[in-house]
């Protein structure tokens, strides 16, 4: 049973050189989220969206886990089976730091998703919209990230973990993006 649930947001990866989203220099001050982070934006211009995520994937690949990522990995190692990281981040810095119990509620930049059959596979360094799916062969590749208007991943597992948590902490999150914005309140109601 996960007794410690830690929610992380973009701020935890900022020290690693990855930009945040909502602060004064955030990603959404430089890009229109409706054009690069929605199903509608992808439908209008899949090449622009794919190029945006290819650049983000390259930035993530070049970044290194920082002290906070390593501290959470050490906590998990010290308390096996009791620590769960729920992250809003699509980078893989928690995993590269050594964390294993990680739920990426907004998906993973390092993963590709077939919009036709739902198959997931490791993303190539440079993804193309017409890359064929290795499972069904359809050229319907997209980044395996949750866009605005889509349902976050792992919500049942997250709700169960929060309900059982004795300790809940939030690190590096603005607390503005739902449903994660309500997790602290849910944890408090459950006794954490």
TITORZA-496861 format. One line per field, with one value per residue (C-alpha): residue number from 1; y, z, x. Coordinates in Angstrom, 3 decimals, always signed. Layout:
n: NUM;...
Y: Y;...
Z: Z;...
X: X;...
This chain:
n: 1;2;3;4;5;6;7;8;9;10;11;12;13;14;15;16;17;18;19;20;21;22;23;24;25;26;27;28;29;30;31;32;33;34;35;36;37;38;39;40;41;42;43;44;45;46;47;48;49;50;51;52;53;54;55;56;57;58;59;60;61;62;63;64;65;66;67;68;69;70;71;72;73;74;75;76;77;78;79;80;81;82;83;84;85;86;87;88;89;90;91;92;93;94;95;96;97;98;99;100;101;102;103;104;105;106;107;108;109;110;111;112;113;114;115;116;117;118;119;120;121;122;123;124;125;126;127;128;129;130;131;132;133;134;135;136;137;138;139;140;141;142;143;144;145;146;147;148;149;150;151;152;153;154;155;156;157;158;159;160;161;162;163;164;165;166;167;168;169;170;171;172;173;174;175;176;177;178;179;180;181;182;183;184;185;186;187;188;189;190;191;192
Y: +0.000;+3.437;+5.409;+8.437;+10.151;+12.948;+15.128;+16.860;+19.547;+21.438;+23.331;+20.217;+19.929;+23.657;+23.252;+20.691;+23.379;+22.422;+25.331;+25.637;+26.508;+29.202;+31.548;+34.811;+33.062;+29.883;+27.875;+29.232;+32.806;+31.751;+29.272;+29.236;+26.177;+25.851;+25.361;+22.879;+21.194;+20.319;+17.644;+20.470;+22.032;+18.653;+18.197;+21.663;+21.353;+18.014;+18.976;+22.048;+20.036;+17.207;+19.685;+21.315;+17.957;+16.857;+19.978;+19.314;+15.687;+16.824;+19.283;+16.544;+14.092;+16.677;+17.480;+15.619;+14.738;+17.234;+16.883;+16.803;+13.920;+12.017;+12.709;+11.230;+8.174;+7.718;+8.036;+5.319;+3.082;+3.611;+2.812;+0.081;-0.164;+2.859;+5.839;+6.839;+9.813;+11.200;+13.634;+16.164;+16.175;+14.440;+14.264;+11.100;+12.683;+10.833;+7.507;+8.435;+9.423;+5.910;+6.193;+3.204;+3.959;+6.874;+7.639;+10.191;+11.556;+13.743;+11.079;+10.685;+12.640;+9.631;+7.578;+7.566;+6.804;+5.476;+7.536;+4.646;+1.659;+3.122;+1.227;+2.875;+2.465;+4.308;+7.501;+8.043;+11.090;+12.764;+11.717;+12.263;+12.419;+9.718;+7.279;+3.931;+2.273;-0.908;-2.688;-1.771;-0.093;+3.014;+6.336;+7.974;+8.672;+11.370;+12.220;+10.146;+13.205;+14.305;+17.447;+20.012;+18.562;+14.965;+12.827;+12.393;+8.914;+6.674;+8.554;+5.454;+4.429;+8.003;+8.282;+4.972;+5.992;+9.359;+7.680;+5.385;+7.939;+8.880;+11.583;+13.748;+16.350;+18.604;+19.822;+22.230;+22.575;+25.769;+24.082;+25.561;+22.534;+20.246;+17.539;+17.648;+20.975;+19.079;+16.265;+17.988;+18.566;+14.948;+13.714;+15.914;+14.590;+11.033;+11.713;+12.512
Z: +0.000;-0.966;+2.263;+0.901;-2.231;-3.727;-6.464;-8.644;-11.267;-13.713;-10.950;-9.813;-13.235;-13.593;-11.849;-14.536;-17.167;-18.291;-18.555;-16.533;-18.084;-16.196;-14.680;-16.311;-18.582;-18.929;-22.069;-22.464;-22.711;-25.869;-27.427;-27.914;-25.956;-28.214;-31.189;-29.662;-26.725;-27.832;-30.084;-32.213;-32.666;-33.723;-36.192;-37.692;-37.966;-36.900;-38.242;-35.973;-32.926;-33.714;-34.180;-30.830;-29.028;-30.906;-29.549;-26.034;-26.263;-27.262;-24.328;-21.930;-23.286;-22.692;-19.142;-16.088;-12.925;-10.146;-6.371;-5.861;-8.310;-6.628;-3.140;-4.109;-5.592;-2.334;-0.330;-2.447;-2.025;+1.755;+2.017;-0.562;-1.686;+0.332;-1.906;-5.062;-7.223;-9.180;-11.682;-13.967;-15.879;-19.196;-18.813;-17.595;-14.943;-12.011;-13.708;-14.681;-11.052;-10.007;-9.065;-10.127;-8.620;-10.894;-12.461;-15.266;-15.344;-18.380;-20.376;-21.432;-24.011;-24.544;-25.718;-28.963;-29.244;-32.196;-32.547;-34.489;-32.155;-28.890;-29.037;-27.188;-27.938;-27.266;-29.311;-31.810;-31.200;-34.111;-34.569;-37.792;-38.096;-40.754;-38.822;-38.975;-35.788;-35.129;-34.038;-36.688;-39.393;-39.519;-39.987;-37.024;-34.658;-32.014;-28.823;-25.868;-23.851;-22.442;-24.159;-22.804;-23.107;-22.669;-19.555;-17.583;-17.316;-14.225;-12.484;-10.753;-9.406;-8.292;-6.483;-4.711;-3.660;-2.341;-0.387;+1.309;+1.825;+5.299;+3.914;+0.868;-0.456;-3.505;-5.032;-7.920;-8.944;-9.372;-8.104;-11.036;-13.301;-12.585;-11.513;-9.769;-8.161;-5.998;-4.868;-1.667;-0.559;-1.365;+0.614;+3.596;+3.567;+3.512;+6.593;+5.156
X: +0.000;+1.328;+1.367;+3.222;+1.933;+3.983;+2.516;+5.086;+4.713;+6.896;+8.691;+10.553;+12.198;+12.952;+16.322;+17.168;+16.658;+13.167;+10.771;+7.621;+4.294;+2.442;+5.022;+6.126;+8.644;+6.604;+6.003;+2.481;+3.807;+5.701;+3.280;-0.461;-1.559;-4.609;-2.302;+0.167;-1.571;-5.094;-6.580;-7.995;-4.552;-3.180;-6.054;-5.398;-1.628;-0.149;+3.288;+3.483;+2.400;+4.808;+7.689;+6.833;+6.973;+10.104;+11.829;+10.519;+11.657;+15.163;+15.248;+14.160;+16.725;+19.465;+18.301;+19.567;+17.643;+18.317;+18.669;+14.890;+14.414;+17.253;+15.855;+12.488;+14.206;+16.153;+12.925;+11.313;+14.377;+14.336;+10.604;+9.958;+6.351;+5.260;+6.068;+4.235;+5.166;+2.230;+3.631;+2.058;+5.342;+5.832;+9.621;+11.348;+13.571;+11.969;+12.623;+16.189;+16.842;+15.840;+12.166;+10.084;+6.659;+5.758;+2.395;+2.654;-0.860;-0.181;+1.639;+5.241;+7.233;+9.464;+6.481;+4.499;+0.796;-1.174;-4.345;-5.903;-5.422;-4.053;-0.747;+2.167;+5.866;+9.143;+9.155;+11.931;+14.121;+12.346;+8.734;+6.803;+3.031;+3.045;+5.255;+3.448;+2.277;+4.290;+1.089;-1.499;+0.584;-1.611;+0.228;-1.554;+1.351;+1.088;+2.967;+1.756;+0.806;-2.530;-3.689;-6.135;-9.609;-8.405;-8.736;-5.498;-4.020;-4.135;-6.951;-8.374;-4.961;-4.258;-7.609;-6.986;-3.471;-4.663;-7.470;-4.921;-2.149;-1.007;+1.295;+0.649;+3.086;+3.005;+6.274;+6.747;+3.131;+1.137;-2.012;-3.925;-4.389;-7.312;-7.794;-4.394;-5.330;-7.820;-5.515;-4.332;-7.928;-8.814;-5.808;-6.702;-10.282;-8.915;-6.789;-3.362
